[in-house]
Amino acid sequence: MKTKTIRQTAIFKASLHEVYEALMDSKKHSEFSGEDAKMSRKVGGKISAYSGYVDGKNLKLVADKKIVQKWRGSDWPERHYSIATFEMKKIPGGTKLTFVQTDVPEEFCKDISDGWKEHYWEKMKRMFETSRK
């Protein structure tokens, strides 16, 4: 199977901790996504987002700095996982998130890439803006 790598950056008017928590806290993840999420906070722990479309496992967690997860969509080839890496860096006025996802099946790459922008970064930005008002 051919695979591709997705590379994206997003800027949030939020602290490192707020960005990390939006991704790792089940309640906050569900809040911004509008879908059920269950996020373990332990290395080796299972993750699930978007009402079961996403499933995976935490491979590395560095609080407020880095998240590495084994990640797959439910419609992907059976037992095929990608590696999703979220790195957070403090910048003036907020946080820069650098995201890399390797081993994405080529046929799903465009939809997954667009999905990160639409269903994660844009929704997280709205949540942070709303919490500032």
Secondary structure as a PSIPRED ss2 file (coil, helix, strand):
# PSIPRED VFORMAT (PSIPRED V4.0)

   1 M C   1.000  0.000  0.000
   2 K C   1.000  0.000  0.000
   3 T E   0.000  0.000  1.000
   4 K E   0.000  0.000  1.000
   5 T E   0.000  0.000  1.000
   6 I E   0.000  0.000  1.000
   7 R E   0.000  0.000  1.000
   8 Q E   0.000  0.000  1.000
   9 T E   0.000  0.000  1.000
  10 A E   0.000  0.000  1.000
  11 I E   0.000  0.000  1.000
  12 F E   0.000  0.000  1.000
  13 K C   1.000  0.000  0.000
  14 A C   1.000  0.000  0.000
  15 S C   1.000  0.000  0.000
  16 L H   0.000  1.000  0.000
  17 H H   0.000  1.000  0.000
  18 E H   0.000  1.000  0.000
  19 V H   0.000  1.000  0.000
  20 Y H   0.000  1.000  0.000
  21 E H   0.000  1.000  0.000
  22 A H   0.000  1.000  0.000
  23 L H   0.000  1.000  0.000
  24 M H   0.000  1.000  0.000
  25 D C   1.000  0.000  0.000
  26 S H   0.000  1.000  0.000
  27 K H   0.000  1.000  0.000
  28 K H   0.000  1.000  0.000
  29 H H   0.000  1.000  0.000
  30 S H   0.000  1.000  0.000
  31 E H   0.000  1.000  0.000
  32 F H   0.000  1.000  0.000
  33 S H   0.000  1.000  0.000
  34 G C   1.000  0.000  0.000
  35 E C   1.000  0.000  0.000
  36 D C   1.000  0.000  0.000
  37 A C   1.000  0.000  0.000
  38 K E   0.000  0.000  1.000
  39 M E   0.000  0.000  1.000
  40 S C   1.000  0.000  0.000
  41 R C   1.000  0.000  0.000
  42 K C   1.000  0.000  0.000
  43 V C   1.000  0.000  0.000
  44 G C   1.000  0.000  0.000
  45 G C   1.000  0.000  0.000
  46 K E   0.000  0.000  1.000
  47 I E   0.000  0.000  1.000
  48 S E   0.000  0.000  1.000
  49 A E   0.000  0.000  1.000
  50 Y C   1.000  0.000  0.000
  51 S C   1.000  0.000  0.000
  52 G C   1.000  0.000  0.000
  53 Y C   1.000  0.000  0.000
  54 V E   0.000  0.000  1.000
  55 D E   0.000  0.000  1.000
  56 G E   0.000  0.000  1.000
  57 K E   0.000  0.000  1.000
  58 N E   0.000  0.000  1.000
  59 L E   0.000  0.000  1.000
  60 K E   0.000  0.000  1.000
  61 L E   0.000  0.000  1.000
  62 V E   0.000  0.000  1.000
  63 A C   1.000  0.000  0.000
  64 D C   1.000  0.000  0.000
  65 K C   1.000  0.000  0.000
  66 K E   0.000  0.000  1.000
  67 I E   0.000  0.000  1.000
  68 V E   0.000  0.000  1.000
  69 Q E   0.000  0.000  1.000
  70 K E   0.000  0.000  1.000
  71 W E   0.000  0.000  1.000
  72 R E   0.000  0.000  1.000
  73 G E   0.000  0.000  1.000
  74 S C   1.000  0.000  0.000
  75 D C   1.000  0.000  0.000
  76 W C   1.000  0.000  0.000
  77 P C   1.000  0.000  0.000
  78 E C   1.000  0.000  0.000
  79 R C   1.000  0.000  0.000
  80 H C   1.000  0.000  0.000
  81 Y C   1.000  0.000  0.000
  82 S E   0.000  0.000  1.000
  83 I E   0.000  0.000  1.000
  84 A E   0.000  0.000  1.000
  85 T E   0.000  0.000  1.000
  86 F E   0.000  0.000  1.000
  87 E E   0.000  0.000  1.000
  88 M E   0.000  0.000  1.000
  89 K E   0.000  0.000  1.000
  90 K E   0.000  0.000  1.000
  91 I E   0.000  0.000  1.000
  92 P C   1.000  0.000  0.000
  93 G C   1.000  0.000  0.000
  94 G E   0.000  0.000  1.000
  95 T E   0.000  0.000  1.000
  96 K E   0.000  0.000  1.000
  97 L E   0.000  0.000  1.000
  98 T E   0.000  0.000  1.000
  99 F E   0.000  0.000  1.000
 100 V E   0.000  0.000  1.000
 101 Q E   0.000  0.000  1.000
 102 T E   0.000  0.000  1.000
 103 D E   0.000  0.000  1.000
 104 V E   0.000  0.000  1.000
 105 P E   0.000  0.000  1.000
 106 E H   0.000  1.000  0.000
 107 E H   0.000  1.000  0.000
 108 F H   0.000  1.000  0.000
 109 C H   0.000  1.000  0.000
 110 K H   0.000  1.000  0.000
 111 D H   0.000  1.000  0.000
 112 I H   0.000  1.000  0.000
 113 S H   0.000  1.000  0.000
 114 D H   0.000  1.000  0.000
 115 G H   0.000  1.000  0.000
 116 W H   0.000  1.000  0.000
 117 K H   0.000  1.000  0.000
 118 E H   0.000  1.000  0.000
 119 H H   0.000  1.000  0.000
 120 Y H   0.000  1.000  0.000
 121 W H   0.000  1.000  0.000
 122 E H   0.000  1.000  0.000
 123 K H   0.000  1.000  0.000
 124 M H   0.000  1.000  0.000
 125 K H   0.000  1.000  0.000
 126 R H   0.000  1.000  0.000
 127 M H   0.000  1.000  0.000
 128 F H   0.000  1.000  0.000
 129 E H   0.000  1.000  0.000
 130 T H   0.000  1.000  0.000
 131 S H   0.000  1.000  0.000
 132 R H   0.000  1.000  0.000
 133 K C   1.000  0.000  0.000
